[in-house]
Amino acid sequence: MSAEHDFSPWLDWIDDQQQRMLDDTIRLALVNSGSYNVDGVNEVARMLDQISADLGGTREYIDVAPQLVVNADGETIEQPLGQALSIRKRPDAPIQVFLCGHLDTVFAIDHPFQQVEWLDEDTINGPGVADLKGGLVLMFTALAALERTPWADRIGWEVLLNPDEEIGSPGSAPLLKQAALRHQLGLIYEPSFPDGNLAGERKGSGNFSVVVKGRAAHAGREHHLGRNAIRALCDFISALDDLNGQRTGVTINPGQIQGGGAVNVVPDTAVARFNIRLEQPNDEDWCLEHINKLRDWINARDGISIELHGGFGRKPKLLTPANQRLFELVRECGESLDMKLKWLPTGGCCDGNNLAAAGLPNVDTLGVQGGKIHSSDEFCKVSSLAQRAKLSALLLMKLATSDDLSWLERR
């Protein structure tokens, strides 16, 4: 690391931004941006475009491919998604940093959780206040602090705000991969753990749907001619769930079943959706081998067919030496700010998985301190807005003034 520098003027400036950051976080949270609420997602993008306008940079709204989903009738349809927003500045600077956060939340447009409330003098409750609208606000504040320093020209940065992270980034995954290849490190603004600690290793994830087709028949007069799709699907799901515990680190969660109609008709269609989490890349092969065996078992039945849709969208995030060095630098920055930071493994996934799979070392929980995300009890510690904006700003300033970043070179 280079000689010591006095970063305090720009860190102190962040303290003066606390109220603005809070106001912006609340304004953003009051706009519903459930993943499939395209208008809401795009409105949040426009608001953040305005919030960050003073940073300059080249700005581009990017259409992403629609998500292919299986509906309750077993048909594959296209689900439109919102736009991504890219902001890029100094692409020829010697240090290239990628910053990322998502525009969407898990709360659909008709979800009852739509308001922001104060729980105590340092805690707000609201949709996306932690995951991760507060993180986006502090991210832009950290960049604004960097832009005020005499070292800003050493860092080129790109921000990507994607519309679909909460559903696995199906449309924005190519944008993440492309960005990973043109940068040296990544910073993602998912919330920290409730105690302020950060995520290290992450499990990989796959989302799947299965469609079972049988044969309809009158449930009384010709029951014997029917082939019950629900029964076949239940057999598949039961056997699938029995795979839990058979391989270390692999968990399979059947999450939804749909099918049938009038109870006097043998159901001819049933659909299920399930999620798989895994620790090692080669766990994918084990899972697919067993799922395919179950599929063949069901397909062997007279009058029954089963189709598998989906796949593994996120590889496990493993810690490379470069990632460990980056973590250590973040820890040092935290110590300078009286923050004691640790790295904890988690079964959750985020776009940090995507970046790691493309070879980009990254820290993916630099957002606010908060918790109970994906529930109507979601909260954000208000004081963490300035505190964690300082953490990112200090990290960027230390990178800009470093005389040895060889550990970030791709190998």
C-alpha positions as CSV (number, residue, x, y, z in Angstrom):
1,M,0.0,0.0,0.0
2,S,1.2,3.5,-0.7
3,A,2.1,6.1,1.9
4,E,-0.6,7.2,4.3
5,H,-3.1,9.8,3.0
6,D,-5.6,11.9,4.9
7,F,-9.0,10.8,3.7
8,S,-11.0,12.5,6.4
9,P,-12.3,15.5,4.5
10,W,-14.2,13.3,2.1
11,L,-15.4,10.9,4.8
12,D,-16.6,13.8,6.8
13,W,-18.5,15.1,3.8
14,I,-20.5,11.8,3.8
15,D,-21.7,12.6,7.3
16,D,-23.4,15.7,5.9
17,Q,-25.3,13.5,3.4
18,Q,-27.1,11.4,6.0
19,Q,-30.5,13.1,5.9
20,R,-30.5,13.2,2.1
21,M,-29.6,9.5,1.9
22,L,-32.4,8.7,4.3
23,D,-34.9,10.7,2.3
24,D,-33.9,9.1,-0.9
25,T,-34.1,5.6,0.5
26,I,-37.7,6.3,1.7
27,R,-38.7,7.8,-1.6
28,L,-37.4,4.7,-3.5
29,A,-39.0,2.3,-1.1
30,L,-42.4,3.9,-1.6
31,V,-42.4,2.9,-5.2
32,N,-43.3,-0.7,-5.7
33,S,-40.7,-2.5,-7.8
34,G,-41.6,-6.1,-7.6
35,S,-39.7,-8.0,-10.2
36,Y,-42.7,-8.4,-12.5
37,N,-43.9,-4.8,-12.0
38,V,-42.1,-3.5,-15.1
39,D,-43.4,0.1,-14.7
40,G,-42.3,0.2,-11.1
41,V,-38.9,-1.2,-11.8
42,N,-38.3,1.3,-14.5
43,E,-39.6,4.2,-12.4
44,V,-37.0,3.3,-9.7
45,A,-34.3,3.3,-12.4
46,R,-35.3,6.8,-13.5
47,M,-35.3,8.0,-9.9
48,L,-31.8,6.7,-9.4
49,D,-30.7,8.2,-12.7
50,Q,-31.7,11.5,-11.3
51,I,-30.2,10.9,-7.9
52,S,-26.9,10.2,-9.4
53,A,-27.0,12.7,-12.2
54,D,-24.2,14.9,-10.8
55,L,-21.7,12.0,-11.1
56,G,-21.8,12.3,-14.9
57,G,-20.7,9.3,-16.9
58,T,-22.2,7.7,-20.0
59,R,-25.7,6.5,-19.2
60,E,-27.6,3.8,-21.1
61,Y,-31.0,2.1,-20.5
62,I,-30.7,-1.5,-21.6
63,D,-33.5,-3.9,-22.6
64,V,-33.0,-7.4,-21.2
65,A,-34.5,-10.6,-22.5
66,P,-37.9,-11.6,-21.1
67,Q,-37.9,-14.5,-18.6
68,L,-39.2,-17.8,-19.8
69,V,-41.6,-19.2,-17.2
70,V,-43.9,-22.2,-17.0
71,N,-47.5,-21.2,-16.2
72,A,-50.1,-23.2,-14.3
73,D,-51.2,-24.9,-17.5
74,G,-47.7,-26.2,-18.1
75,E,-47.1,-23.8,-21.0
76,T,-43.8,-21.9,-21.4
77,I,-44.5,-18.2,-21.8
78,E,-42.4,-15.0,-21.9
79,Q,-42.5,-12.7,-18.8
80,P,-41.4,-9.1,-19.7
81,L,-38.8,-7.5,-17.4
82,G,-37.8,-4.0,-16.7
83,Q,-34.7,-2.2,-18.1
84,A,-31.2,-2.2,-16.7
85,L,-29.4,1.1,-16.2
86,S,-25.7,1.3,-16.9
87,I,-23.5,4.3,-15.9
88,R,-19.9,4.2,-17.0
89,K,-17.1,6.7,-16.3
90,R,-13.4,6.7,-17.2
91,P,-13.2,3.4,-19.0
92,D,-9.5,4.0,-19.7
93,A,-8.4,4.6,-16.1
94,P,-5.8,2.2,-14.7
95,I,-8.1,0.7,-12.1
96,Q,-11.6,-0.5,-13.2
97,V,-14.2,-1.1,-10.6
98,F,-17.7,-2.6,-11.2
99,L,-20.5,-1.6,-8.8
100,C,-23.9,-3.4,-8.9
101,G,-27.3,-3.5,-7.3
102,H,-30.8,-4.5,-8.2
103,L,-33.9,-2.4,-8.8
104,D,-36.4,-5.0,-8.0
105,T,-37.9,-6.3,-4.8
106,V,-39.7,-9.6,-3.9
107,F,-42.9,-7.7,-3.1
108,A,-45.4,-7.8,-6.0
109,I,-47.6,-4.9,-6.9
110,D,-50.5,-6.3,-5.0
111,H,-48.5,-7.2,-1.9
112,P,-49.8,-5.5,1.3
113,F,-46.3,-4.4,2.3
114,Q,-46.0,-1.0,0.6
115,Q,-45.3,1.6,3.3
116,V,-42.3,2.8,5.3
117,E,-42.6,3.1,9.1
118,W,-40.2,4.0,11.9
119,L,-39.6,1.2,14.4
120,D,-37.3,3.3,16.6
121,E,-35.1,6.3,16.3
122,D,-32.5,4.3,14.2
123,T,-34.7,1.8,12.4
124,I,-37.1,2.0,9.5
125,N,-39.3,-0.8,8.2
126,G,-40.2,-0.8,4.5
127,P,-40.1,-2.8,1.2
128,G,-36.6,-2.7,-0.1
129,V,-35.1,-0.3,2.5
130,A,-32.4,-2.9,3.1
131,D,-32.7,-5.1,0.0
132,L,-31.5,-3.0,-1.5
133,K,-32.6,0.5,-2.2
134,G,-30.7,1.8,0.8
135,G,-27.6,0.1,-0.6
136,L,-28.0,1.9,-3.9
137,V,-28.3,5.3,-2.3
138,L,-25.1,4.8,-0.2
139,M,-23.3,3.4,-3.3
140,F,-23.8,6.6,-5.2
141,T,-22.8,8.6,-2.2
142,A,-19.6,6.7,-1.9
143,L,-18.9,7.4,-5.6
144,A,-19.7,11.1,-5.1
145,A,-17.1,11.2,-2.3
146,L,-14.5,9.6,-4.6
147,E,-15.3,12.1,-7.4
148,R,-14.4,14.9,-5.0
149,T,-10.9,13.6,-4.2
150,P,-7.7,14.3,-6.1
151,W,-7.3,10.6,-7.0
152,A,-10.6,10.1,-8.8
153,D,-8.9,9.9,-12.2
154,R,-7.1,6.7,-11.2
155,I,-10.4,4.8,-11.0
156,G,-12.8,4.1,-13.8
157,W,-16.1,2.7,-12.7
158,E,-19.3,1.2,-14.1
159,V,-22.6,0.9,-12.3
160,L,-25.2,-1.6,-13.4
161,L,-28.6,-1.5,-11.9
162,N,-30.4,-4.6,-13.0
163,P,-34.2,-5.3,-12.9
164,D,-34.3,-9.0,-12.1
165,E,-31.9,-10.1,-9.4
166,E,-34.7,-11.3,-7.1
167,I,-35.7,-13.9,-9.7
168,G,-32.1,-15.0,-10.4
169,S,-31.0,-12.3,-12.9
170,P,-32.2,-14.4,-15.9
171,G,-32.3,-11.4,-18.3
172,S,-29.3,-9.5,-16.9
173,A,-26.9,-12.4,-16.5
174,P,-25.2,-11.7,-19.8
175,L,-24.7,-8.0,-18.8
176,L,-23.0,-9.2,-15.5
177,K,-20.7,-11.6,-17.3
178,Q,-19.7,-8.9,-19.8
179,A,-19.0,-6.4,-17.1
180,A,-17.0,-8.9,-15.1
181,L,-14.6,-9.4,-18.0
182,R,-13.7,-5.7,-18.3
183,H,-13.1,-4.9,-14.6
184,Q,-10.6,-5.8,-11.9
185,L,-13.0,-6.1,-8.9
186,G,-16.7,-5.9,-8.1
187,L,-18.7,-4.2,-5.3
188,I,-22.3,-5.2,-4.8
189,Y,-24.7,-3.5,-2.5
190,E,-26.8,-6.3,-1.0
191,P,-27.4,-5.7,2.7
192,S,-25.0,-7.0,5.3
193,F,-26.0,-9.5,7.9
194,P,-28.1,-7.9,10.8
195,D,-24.9,-7.6,12.9
196,G,-23.0,-5.8,10.2
197,N,-20.9,-8.7,9.1
198,L,-20.4,-9.6,5.4
199,A,-21.0,-12.7,3.3
200,G,-18.1,-14.7,2.1
201,E,-18.7,-18.0,0.4
202,R,-22.1,-18.5,-1.1
203,K,-24.0,-21.5,-2.3
204,G,-25.0,-21.9,-5.9
205,S,-28.6,-22.1,-6.9
206,G,-30.9,-23.7,-9.5
207,N,-34.6,-23.1,-10.2
208,F,-36.6,-25.8,-11.9
209,S,-40.2,-26.5,-13.0
210,V,-41.7,-29.9,-13.8
211,V,-44.8,-30.4,-15.9
212,V,-46.7,-33.7,-15.6
213,K,-49.3,-34.6,-18.2
214,G,-51.8,-37.4,-17.6
215,R,-55.3,-38.2,-19.0
216,A,-58.5,-36.6,-18.0
217,A,-61.6,-38.7,-17.3
218,H,-64.8,-38.7,-15.4
219,A,-63.9,-39.3,-11.8
220,G,-66.9,-41.5,-11.2
221,R,-68.0,-43.2,-14.5
222,E,-64.6,-43.7,-16.1
223,H,-62.0,-43.2,-13.3
224,H,-60.1,-46.2,-14.5
225,L,-59.5,-44.6,-17.9
226,G,-57.8,-41.5,-16.3
227,R,-54.2,-41.0,-15.5
228,N,-53.8,-38.7,-12.5
229,A,-51.1,-36.1,-13.1
230,I,-51.3,-34.9,-9.5
231,R,-50.6,-38.3,-8.1
232,A,-47.6,-38.8,-10.5
233,L,-46.3,-35.3,-9.6
234,C,-46.6,-36.1,-5.8
235,D,-44.6,-39.3,-6.3
236,F,-41.9,-37.3,-8.1
237,I,-41.8,-34.5,-5.4
238,S,-41.7,-37.0,-2.5
239,A,-38.8,-38.8,-4.1
240,L,-37.1,-35.5,-4.9
241,D,-37.4,-34.4,-1.3
242,D,-35.9,-37.7,-0.1
243,L,-32.6,-36.6,-1.8
244,N,-32.1,-34.1,1.0
245,G,-29.4,-35.3,3.3
246,Q,-27.8,-37.6,0.7
247,R,-25.0,-35.2,-0.3
248,T,-23.3,-32.7,2.0
249,G,-24.2,-29.1,1.3
250,V,-27.1,-29.9,-1.1
251,T,-30.6,-28.9,-0.2
252,I,-33.7,-29.3,-2.4
253,N,-36.8,-27.3,-1.6
254,P,-40.1,-28.1,-3.4
255,G,-41.7,-24.7,-3.3
256,Q,-45.0,-24.7,-5.3
257,I,-47.5,-27.2,-6.7
258,Q,-50.4,-26.3,-9.1
259,G,-52.8,-28.6,-10.9
260,G,-56.3,-30.0,-11.2
261,G,-59.6,-28.4,-11.3
262,A,-63.1,-29.8,-10.7
263,V,-62.8,-32.7,-8.3
264,N,-65.0,-34.9,-10.5
265,V,-62.4,-34.9,-13.2
266,V,-59.2,-36.9,-13.1
267,P,-56.5,-34.1,-13.4
268,D,-54.4,-34.3,-16.6
269,T,-51.9,-31.5,-15.8
270,A,-49.9,-30.7,-12.7
271,V,-46.9,-28.3,-12.3
272,A,-44.3,-28.0,-9.6
273,R,-41.4,-25.6,-8.9
274,F,-38.4,-26.3,-6.8
275,N,-35.1,-24.7,-5.8
276,I,-31.7,-26.4,-5.3
277,R,-28.8,-25.0,-3.3
278,L,-25.3,-26.5,-3.4
279,E,-21.8,-25.8,-2.2
280,Q,-19.5,-27.2,-4.9
281,P,-19.7,-26.9,-8.7
282,N,-19.7,-30.6,-9.2
283,D,-22.8,-31.0,-7.0
284,E,-24.7,-29.9,-10.1
285,D,-23.9,-33.2,-11.9
286,W,-25.0,-35.2,-8.9
287,C,-28.3,-33.4,-8.7
288,L,-29.1,-33.7,-12.4
289,E,-28.2,-37.4,-12.5
290,H,-30.7,-38.1,-9.7
291,I,-33.4,-35.8,-11.1
292,N,-33.2,-37.4,-14.5
293,K,-33.5,-40.9,-12.9
294,L,-36.7,-39.7,-11.2
295,R,-38.0,-38.2,-14.4
296,D,-37.4,-41.5,-16.2
297,W,-39.2,-43.4,-13.4
298,I,-42.3,-41.2,-13.8
299,N,-42.1,-41.3,-17.7
300,A,-42.2,-45.1,-17.6
301,R,-45.8,-45.0,-16.3
302,D,-48.6,-45.7,-18.7
303,G,-50.3,-42.5,-19.9
304,I,-48.0,-40.2,-17.9
305,S,-45.3,-37.8,-19.2
306,I,-43.1,-35.4,-17.3
307,E,-40.9,-32.6,-18.6
308,L,-38.2,-30.7,-16.7
309,H,-37.6,-27.0,-17.3
310,G,-35.0,-24.6,-15.8
311,G,-31.5,-25.2,-14.6
312,F,-28.7,-23.9,-12.4
313,G,-28.4,-20.2,-12.9
314,R,-25.8,-19.4,-10.3
315,K,-22.5,-21.3,-9.5
316,P,-21.3,-21.5,-5.9
317,K,-19.1,-18.5,-5.0
318,L,-15.8,-19.8,-3.7
319,L,-13.1,-17.5,-2.3
320,T,-10.1,-17.1,-4.6
321,P,-6.8,-15.7,-3.3
322,A,-7.7,-12.4,-4.9
323,N,-11.1,-12.4,-3.2
324,Q,-9.4,-13.0,0.1
325,R,-7.0,-10.1,-0.4
326,L,-10.0,-7.9,-1.3
327,F,-11.8,-9.0,1.8
328,E,-8.7,-8.2,3.9
329,L,-8.6,-4.7,2.4
330,V,-12.3,-4.1,3.2
331,R,-11.6,-5.4,6.8
332,E,-8.7,-2.9,7.1
333,C,-11.0,-0.1,5.9
334,G,-13.6,-1.2,8.5
335,E,-11.1,-1.1,11.3
336,S,-10.2,2.5,10.4
337,L,-13.9,3.3,10.8
338,D,-14.3,1.4,14.1
339,M,-16.1,-1.4,12.3
340,K,-15.2,-5.0,13.2
341,L,-16.0,-7.0,10.1
342,K,-16.0,-10.8,9.6
343,W,-16.8,-12.9,6.6
344,L,-19.5,-15.6,7.0
345,P,-20.6,-18.3,4.6
346,T,-24.2,-18.2,3.5
347,G,-26.7,-20.3,1.6
348,G,-28.1,-17.2,-0.1
349,C,-27.2,-16.3,-3.6
350,C,-26.8,-12.9,-5.4
351,D,-25.1,-11.4,-8.4
352,G,-21.8,-11.9,-6.6
353,N,-22.1,-15.5,-7.6
354,N,-22.4,-14.5,-11.3
355,L,-19.3,-12.2,-11.0
356,A,-17.3,-14.9,-9.3
357,A,-18.2,-17.4,-11.9
358,A,-16.8,-15.0,-14.5
359,G,-13.6,-14.7,-12.5
360,L,-14.2,-11.3,-10.9
361,P,-13.2,-11.0,-7.2
362,N,-16.0,-9.2,-5.4
363,V,-17.6,-8.2,-2.1
364,D,-21.3,-8.5,-2.3
365,T,-22.8,-7.2,1.0
366,L,-21.6,-3.6,1.1
367,G,-25.1,-2.3,1.5
368,V,-26.9,-1.1,4.6
369,Q,-27.0,-3.0,7.9
370,G,-30.5,-4.5,8.0
371,G,-32.4,-7.7,8.3
372,K,-35.6,-9.8,8.0
373,I,-35.4,-9.2,4.2
374,H,-38.0,-10.9,1.9
375,S,-40.6,-10.3,4.6
376,S,-42.9,-7.5,5.7
377,D,-40.6,-7.1,8.8
378,E,-37.7,-6.0,6.6
379,F,-35.7,-3.2,8.3
380,C,-32.7,-0.9,7.8
381,K,-30.5,0.7,10.5
382,V,-30.6,4.3,9.5
383,S,-27.2,5.2,10.9
384,S,-25.6,2.5,8.6
385,L,-26.3,4.7,5.6
386,A,-23.5,7.1,6.3
387,Q,-21.3,4.5,8.0
388,R,-21.3,2.0,5.1
389,A,-21.1,4.8,2.5
390,K,-17.8,5.7,4.3
391,L,-16.7,2.0,4.1
392,S,-17.1,2.0,0.3
393,A,-15.6,5.4,-0.2
394,L,-12.6,4.6,1.9
395,L,-12.1,1.4,0.0
396,L,-12.2,3.2,-3.3
397,M,-9.8,5.9,-2.1
398,K,-7.3,3.3,-0.9
399,L,-7.5,1.5,-4.2
400,A,-6.9,4.8,-6.0
401,T,-3.8,5.5,-3.9
402,S,-2.4,2.0,-3.8
403,D,1.0,1.4,-5.5
404,D,0.5,-2.4,-5.8
405,L,-2.6,-4.0,-7.1
406,S,-0.9,-6.9,-8.8
407,W,-3.0,-9.3,-6.7
408,L,-6.0,-8.2,-8.9
409,E,-4.3,-9.3,-12.1
410,R,-6.3,-12.1,-13.8
411,R,-4.5,-15.5,-14.0
